[in-house]
Amino acid sequence: MTPYEDKNFKDILQEERSKLKDMSFKNKLWYIWEYYKIPIISVVVAIVLISSIGSAIYNNRFETAMSCIILNSRPAGEADSVNDYFEQGFRQYIGLEADKEIDVDYSMSLTFDESSMSEFTYAELAKITAMISSKELDVMIGKQDTIDHYGAMGGFTDLKEVLPGNVYDKVKDHLYMVTNQETGERTACGILIGETDFCEKTGLIMDEPVLAIMSNSTHTDTCVELIRYVFGL
């Protein structure tokens, strides 16, 4: 019998919050994944299987050109233009072939405030962790605290190393720096896009959005093209 077999989920969640309260962000993520991954993965896998099985055969015909998640956003009105921005505007901008796919998910919201975390939050954290681990995520757009969280663990590419000189010169004043927890090195983990027309054209409301490229992205060139597109270069 495990320690939790005679407790309800609410009691378990309260105990987990107490344990996580004094941990660093990095240790929290490790703890959640190491000790709570089985129920979280079970929920995530069930949701993913149910939602994806109907379209799996169709989607297998396509190669993913870039995968992006937009976190903690909300539509400005009843309709948004995210699909137009990526599937029409960006696709045309890079001349992407019809058999290649741009995968954009803007349904998730994260919080790192212990008092606001729930089983749903844990499930979304697990989903993102799984996407990163399997190299299925290329770009993350989110609030500064989200970029700080993953950037401190070395989750993002240093943009100074991947941006072409002509692009870097035009966007260098918008670079977002984060300090790596292990090395103490400050790197350009992201780029501030709040002054661009990104939110206006996507129809999304976001607080100080930052665009970052995952350190293990397999489509870095396309991600750099996205930065060009966002800034109208």
GUKOL-670574 format. One record per residue (C-alpha): z, x, y. Coordinates in steps of 0.001 Angstrom, whole numbers, padded with zeros to 6 digits, always signed. Example, Ala and Ser with C-alpha at 12.3 -4.5 7.8 and 13.67 -1.06 7.14 Angstrom:
REM residues 2
+007800+012300-004500
+007140+013670-001060
***
This chain:
REM residues 233
+000000+000000+000000
-000957+001335+003441
+001450+001124+006417
-000667-001619+007958
-001055-003991+005005
+001906-006168+006030
+001023-006280+009750
-001431-008372+011702
-004168-006838+013806
-002313-007404+017078
+000684-005395+015865
-001594-002623+014623
-003456-002499+017924
-000197-002224+019885
+000932+000663+017689
-002401+002408+018108
-002222+002052+021901
+001223+003646+021898
-000061+006594+019891
-003073+007028+022153
-001157+006750+025424
-000235+010421+025795
-003365+011912+024214
-006179+013576+026127
-009572+011819+026143
-010924+014297+023602
-007986+013818+021259
-008200+010056+021610
-011821+010025+020554
-011033+012321+017636
-008057+010175+016572
-010010+006928+016754
-012847+008374+014715
-010649+010191+012173
-008047+007497+011464
-009647+004231+012475
-013250+004798+011556
-013359+002784+008326
-012631-000674+009836
-014612+000129+012970
-017616+001373+011025
-017418-001679+008759
-017624-004010+011759
-020356-001999+013461
-022410-001680+010296
-022152-005411+009619
-023271-006272+013158
-026094-003741+013092
-027345-004894+009703
-027303-008561+010653
-029054-007989+013967
-031612-005455+012788
-032714-006461+009312
-035143-009076+010586
-037006-006594+012791
-036692-003460+010662
-040104-003695+009019
-041817-004318+012346
-040023-001518+014185
-040761+001013+011466
-044353+001025+012646
-043254+002641+015886
-042014+006108+016782
-039207+006225+019329
-040234+008166+022425
-036818+007845+024064
-033561+005991+023510
-031367+005067+026472
-028117+003176+026960
-027035+001769+030328
-023275+001211+030368
-021110-001090+032482
-023962-002824+034267
-024455-006466+035124
-027519-008398+036289
-027767-009117+039995
-029126-012607+039258
-030074-014868+036397
-032864-012521+035336
-033191-008753+035252
-036192-006456+035286
-035020-003726+032918
-037866-004330+030509
-040428-004195+033326
-038917-000977+034650
-039078+000859+031333
-041698-000876+029207
-044236-001322+031968
-043429+001047+034821
-042133+004083+032957
-044510+003649+030013
-047469+003629+032373
-046024+006533+034385
-045999+008860+031361
-049064+007357+029680
-047132+006462+026536
-049172+005325+023546
-048778+001754+022322
-047378+002860+018949
-044413+004631+020584
-041257+002824+021583
-038799+003085+024477
-035433+001811+023273
-033093+000630+026052
-029689-001020+025464
-027842-002304+028513
-025426-004653+026742
-022424-002354+026351
-019416-001796+028591
-016814+000929+028123
-013336+001518+029444
-010995+004445+028889
-007970+002589+030245
-005539+002159+027338
-004243-001135+028703
-007755-002608+028664
-008952-001286+025312
-009514-003749+022480
-011050-003826+019031
-014374-004546+020748
-014000-001394+022855
-013265+000666+019745
-016330-000782+018046
-018592+000144+020953
-017105+003653+021125
-017786+004041+017419
-021351+002791+017831
-022049+005303+020605
-020422+008108+018607
-022621+007250+015629
-025748+007203+017815
-024907+010601+019282
-024061+012130+015903
-027315+010920+014370
-029382+012092+017369
-030500+008544+018066
-029483+008666+021728
-031335+010612+024423
-030157+009266+027779
-026877+007776+028952
-026603+006025+032312
-023089+005076+033308
-020230+005346+035755
-018790+008694+036698
-015728+008303+034456
-018000+007823+031442
-020033+010928+032242
-016775+012844+032838
-015491+011720+029430
-018469+012841+027358
-019402+015739+029638
-015975+017344+029247
-016667+017553+025514
-020074+019184+025979
-022006+016025+025265
-024723+016526+027871
-027508+018993+028608
-027089+021222+031664
-029836+019863+033909
-030144+023218+035646
-031549+024553+032382
-034127+021844+031665
-035420+020637+035019
-038651+022310+036174
-038263+024300+039391
-040198+021852+041546
-038093+018935+040298
-034808+020816+040570
-035468+021703+044201
-035894+018034+045090
-032897+016639+043177
-030369+019490+043280
-028281+017738+045931
-027809+014816+043524
-026557+016826+040529
-023236+015670+039057
-020941+018465+037896
-018398+018206+035068
-015953+020810+033764
-016088+021541+030026
-012591+021198+028533
-013022+024073+026088
-014857+026651+028184
-013750+025671+031676
-017371+025992+032776
-018765+023527+035304
-022212+022286+034365
-024724+019843+035834
-024104+017147+033245
-025830+014395+035154
-027671+013288+038230
-026553+010639+040722
-029157+007878+040961
-027342+005407+043213
-029505+006290+046206
-032735+005662+044313
-034305+002240+043760
-033211+002204+040103
-030734-000675+040492
-033070-002645+042747
-036010-002355+040363
-034014-003003+037171
-032099-005895+038702
-028792-004343+037599
-025593-003856+039551
-023793-000583+038794
-021050+001426+040476
-022272+004926+041379
-024589+005300+038350
-025154+008737+036842
-028022+009616+034503
-027336+012230+031813
-029368+013705+028954
-027573+014136+025629
-027124+017754+024552
-028677+017031+021139
-031558+014899+022420
-034797+015342+020487
-036890+013977+023365
-035776+016135+026283
-039248+016312+027829
-039454+012525+028028
-035953+012402+029510
-037013+014822+032242
-039999+012570+032929
-037564+009683+033342
-035753+011637+036067
-039093+012228+037787
-039829+008508+037556
-036413+007429+038860
-036761+009689+041896
-040431+008836+042457
-041626+012429+042014
***
